């Protein structure tokens, strides 16, 4: 006899495992950030692949949800790269203008693209952008949009931006002085808000990855 087709777990079952998995990931992420001191290249590639990629894989293995996979379809690659360059370029342009305005010393010529260190840092930024975009938006935002589909867009993006900020709080505390923690946390919140809106409109991980990477490079160069 032919076997019965497999059915996806119900939305209720998916929602039941979502928040426990998020809280578990947040807990071990905080412990990892507070205790261990690995090189940046390890954190941005292997570390985030484990802490951010693995929970997504677990969720997909249990729920077999295709909404996350749909955000990374090959057909979205070209459009996503162009969109990410456009949005990320806007971040870079605004960030550079703010830097010039704060220093008041005019525009100075810099051959950034000719420096090998630039491309290594950009590679790390792309790795960070991919794993964080997959974790926070491809997975979390997709579930939030489904779980709270009866709530407003403002509620959904504010919730996602808050989660994004909370996950980045340990690193913010470690990297910055106490008086800079609140401004940097606000910056993370605003970036998470912008990425949430970008994902809501396009549902394209490639776009978020590139825009995230360029934004990270802007912070590296100007902050």
Secondary structure, 3 states (H helix, E strand, C coil): CCCCCCCCCCHHHHHHHHHHHHHHHHHHHHHHHHHCCCCHHHHHHHHHHHHHHHHHHHHHHHHCCCHHHHCCCHHHHHHHHHHHHHHHHHHHHHHHHHHHHHHCCCCCCCCHHHCHHHHHHHHHHHHHHHHHHHHHHHHHHHHHHHHCCCCCHHHHHHHHHHHHHHHHHHHHHHHCCHHHHHHHHHHHHHHHHHHHHHHHHHCCHHHHHHHHHHHHHHHHHHC
